Amino acid sequence: MPKKSSKAALKKKQKKQKAKAKQQQQQNKGKNQNGKNTKNGTKNDPKSLAGDNDVLKMIDNPDDHLKEFVRDINIHNFSLAPIGGGAPLIRSSDIKLTHGHRYGLIGYNGAGKTTLLKDLASGRHKEIPKYLRVLHVHQEQEPSDKTVMETVLAADREREILLAEQKRLSTEMGKDDLNEDLSIKYTMRLQEVQDRLKFIEAETAESRASAVLQGLCFTDRMKNMKTSDLSGGWRMRVSLACALFVAPDLLLLDEPTNHLDIETIEGLIGAINRYKGGLMVVSHDQHFLKAIAKEYWALSKKSGTIKSFQDLPSAKEFAIK
């Protein structure tokens, strides 16, 4: 009987704390509405979703707020020099990437294709908002003792951080000596974390990761293998799986079909076509390019310019000039 009584008392206490926390949230929300407009203030700043620390700053209405994000990228008068220095690879060109569009990047060796991808992912361009997730996949996953499934799940850093905070808050709230003010604060924060986890569909993470891996020909046994036990080709597939699982705003792929067999290439095509973000890909596999790209960017090594084409033959012809 004492145990039941103790549990009932704890449940009653937590219910009371949650009610107080909700009341406090309503009061804070009222203050924001009566003061500075939250859409233009820091509370609902889209940058609150970027970075390891900022990712923990919750927003009130993520569904509505995400509609306000500018996901298109426009860079005017763009120039690019080789990483080691020298004459510009690209001179005074305009870069326009529309969110959700698929671009194939065409150019002969040395034209600057890989350098361009690295530059777009570098974070140095003010025209690319910090809240946009830009991911460049160009090498295989580093070997580790983590399983393939664990590695893919860990790629979603926001989910990992939120789950860790949820665990910490739950532990703190279970302490007997917790004062009422901290209890209310932790309860409010826990609700925010849980709301965000629900919004990013954290509960379906494992099934989504499993589906991505299956599309890249990983068997159930292989999903539970350590990445250190995989060959370089299979670790490249893990890198691709991580990228597709995270689903960034802009995905940059450099020769993703290298070391892949025909079945896996078809699986990758299917996964990319289900992906809703923007894509720029460098590949010598024409079948792969035609299956995923809706527009082609050609880099001319001689003129140092970029031009857009709707068909691959025209892009290749320009790249020669």
Secondary structure, 3 states (H helix, E strand, C coil): CHHHHHHHHHHHHHHHHHHHHHHHHHHHHHHHHHCCCCCCCCCCCHHHHCCCCHHHCCCCCHHHHHCCCCCCEEEEEEEECCCCCCCCCEEEEEEEECCCCEEEEECCCCCCHHHHHHHHCCCCCCCCCCCCCEEEECCCCCCCCCEHHHHHHHCCHHHHHHHHHHHHHHHHHCCCCCCHHHHHHHHHHHHHHHHHHHHCCHHHHHHHHHHHHHHCCCCHHHHCCEHHHCCHHHHHHHHHHHHHHHCCCEEEEECCCCCCCHHHHHHHHHHHHHCCCEEEEECCCHHHHHHHCCEEEEEECCCCEEEEECCHHHHHHHHHC
